[in-house]
């Protein structure tokens, strides 16, 4: 009889431990179920901020390129007007003006890169 009581006592302890283990597993699953949407939300927010920074950099680069293009077009227009005036002056018989303000220089690699990126149609 003592043996049977001892066995029943072990089965009672084992069933309590099994119930406690199931409770811990359920709590872990519940914590995981709550943590996954929060982790996803945090990941998406971080990704959104990173994309915002990249978009801001791209917009700044576009603004710089547009400003550079505008400056180049203004310079081209000014030189074009000077050429027209010089041509008219030579047709009228005036002496050509000294070319002090237009310095001829070879194209640099940066100029060639800009011309490839933003071609300006010839007028």
C-alpha positions in Angstrom: 0.0 0.0 0.0 2.9 2.4 0.7 4.1 1.8 -2.8 0.8 2.8 -4.4 0.7 6.0 -2.4 4.2 6.9 -3.4 3.3 6.3 -7.1 0.2 8.4 -6.9 2.2 11.2 -5.2 4.7 11.2 -8.1 1.9 11.3 -10.7 0.4 14.3 -8.9 3.7 16.2 -8.9 4.3 15.3 -12.5 0.8 16.5 -13.6 1.3 19.8 -11.7 4.6 20.4 -13.4 3.1 19.5 -16.8 0.3 22.1 -16.1 2.8 24.7 -15.1 4.9 24.0 -18.2 1.8 24.4 -20.4 1.1 27.7 -18.7 4.6 28.9 -19.3 4.4 27.9 -23.0 1.1 29.6 -23.3 2.5 32.8 -21.8 5.5 32.7 -24.1 3.2 32.2 -27.1 1.1 35.1 -26.0 4.2 37.3 -25.5 5.4 36.3 -28.9 2.0 37.0 -30.5 2.1 40.5 -28.9 5.7 41.2 -29.8 5.5 40.3 -33.5 3.2 43.1 -34.5 5.2 45.6 -32.4 8.4 44.4 -34.0 6.9 44.7 -37.5 5.7 48.2 -36.7 9.1 49.2 -35.5 10.8 47.7 -38.6 8.4 49.5 -40.9 8.9 52.8 -39.1 12.7 52.5 -39.3 12.4 51.6 -43.0 10.1 54.6 -43.6 12.7 56.9 -41.9 15.5 55.5 -44.0 13.5 56.0 -47.2 12.7 59.6 -46.1 16.4 60.3 -45.7 17.3 58.8 -49.1 14.5 60.8 -50.8 15.7 64.0 -49.2 19.2 63.3 -50.5 17.9 62.6 -54.0 15.8 65.8 -53.9 18.8 67.8 -52.9 20.9 66.3 -55.7 18.1 67.0 -58.2 18.0 70.7 -57.0 21.8 71.0 -57.4 21.6 69.5 -60.9 18.8 71.8 -61.9 20.7 74.8 -60.5 23.8 73.8 -62.4 21.8 73.3 -65.6 20.2 76.7 -65.2 23.6 78.4 -64.7 25.0 76.6 -67.8 22.0 77.6 -69.9 22.4 81.3 -68.8 26.1 81.2 -69.6 25.3 79.6 -73.0 22.7 82.3 -73.7 25.1 85.1 -72.7 27.8 83.7 -75.0 25.3 83.2 -77.8 24.2 86.9 -77.5 27.9 88.0 -77.5 28.5 85.9 -80.7 25.5 87.4 -82.4 26.6 91.0 -81.5 30.2 90.2 -82.7 28.8 88.8 -86.0 26.6 91.9 -86.5 29.5 94.2 -85.7 31.8 92.5 -88.1 29.1 92.7 -90.8 28.7 96.4 -90.2 32.5 96.9 -90.5 33.3 97.5 -86.8 36.5 96.2 -85.4 36.0 93.0 -83.4 36.0 93.4 -79.6 38.7 92.0 -77.5 37.8 88.7 -76.1 38.7 89.5 -72.5 35.6 88.1 -70.8 35.3 84.9 -72.7 38.2 82.7 -71.8 38.5 79.6 -74.0 39.2 76.6 -72.0 39.1 72.9 -72.7 36.3 70.8 -71.4 37.0 69.1 -68.1 35.9 65.6 -67.2 33.3 67.2 -64.9 31.9 69.2 -67.8 31.7 66.1 -69.9 29.9 64.3 -67.1 27.4 67.1 -66.7 26.8 67.2 -70.5 26.1 63.4 -70.5 23.7 63.7 -67.5 21.8 66.8 -68.6 22.2 67.5 -72.3 21.1 71.0 -73.3 19.6 71.4 -76.8 21.6 73.7 -79.1 19.8 76.9 -79.9 
